[in-house]
Amino acid sequence: MIRNLKNLKAGAVLLLCLSANLSIAQTKEEKYVMVIHGGAGTLTRKNMSAEKEAAYRAALTLALQTGYQAIKAGKSSMDAVEATIHTLEDNPLFNAGKGAVFTHDGKNEMDAAIMDGKTMMAGAVAGVTTIKNPISAARAVMEKSEHVMMVGQGAEAFAKQAGITIVNPKYFYTKERWDGLQNAIKEDSVKAVLDHGSKKSMKLGTINHDYKFGTVGAVALDQAGNLAAGTSTGGMTNKKYGRVGDSPIIGAGTYANNATAGISCTGWGEFYIRNVVAHDISAMMEYKNMSVADASQAVLDKVGKMGGDGGLIALDAKGHAAMPFNTEGMYRGTVTDDGKIVVLIYKKD
């Protein structure tokens, strides 16, 4: 009887240990080493064909695999971010590089930025038309000059001198983006007639803000514990007057600091600039000791209250990730330190 009682007690202890271990396993947080986005906007299942959805998911998966392989090979977070964004810039599905949208004048004007969370060094280019991979030009500005941002023809001349691949502007042409410009111009014409008829005045340069989604970005955490963030974009369809959004502006659309987080934004850039979104997230984490998730949501809420929309990705030095957005969807994905990849598009995915 005593022996049976001892066996029961031993069994109970073993069961408690197993239960505790199972609980620990279930509650163990996943450590993310990369987070990416491919833009936010009106992305719904009813407006997306199965073929196109599959193409987006495959492209985002490839981007995450590329970054993960770089990190696992011992490369820096800067290398991982640049390589990842290359795959997205080279894919016409996204509004960056090859898939950049057209300005009102029928040109492709691209912006990009990258920042090293370890050194707080950063580089950016804006309004470039001949650089195949603007993210590499941004990195060159950071590493091969004493500047942070270069624009237009000057940035292109510097990039060429730095050995960055230069292409004919025709390289960026895609029929889908060209057709998008024609539709946007028609919408502007209709709006102008309606506004004139109701005696309303149009703002110069007014555009349909939903023509902006597709911007790409990546944040990586390498084996040395260093963060890096990068963003690349073709801007807004039918944009006028050399408009530049938040993507290449350090602290607005792109930011990285090992002490807090790496952040890359996508959305209606004017609101991200006015709210200094990327740096504000870092500041909330530093000064208020907020988590990356809480800080990201709080700052995005500010954008929404002001009338802006979009989303962002953020990753802290412990591998905690956040991907909030206030639109119908955002192309986004994560990969953990053990290689688990998750790709999402819709609000309920």
Order of alpha helices (4+ residues) and beta strands (2+ residues): alpha-beta-alpha-alpha-beta-beta-alpha-beta-alpha-alpha-beta-beta-beta-beta-alpha-alpha-alpha-beta-beta-beta-beta
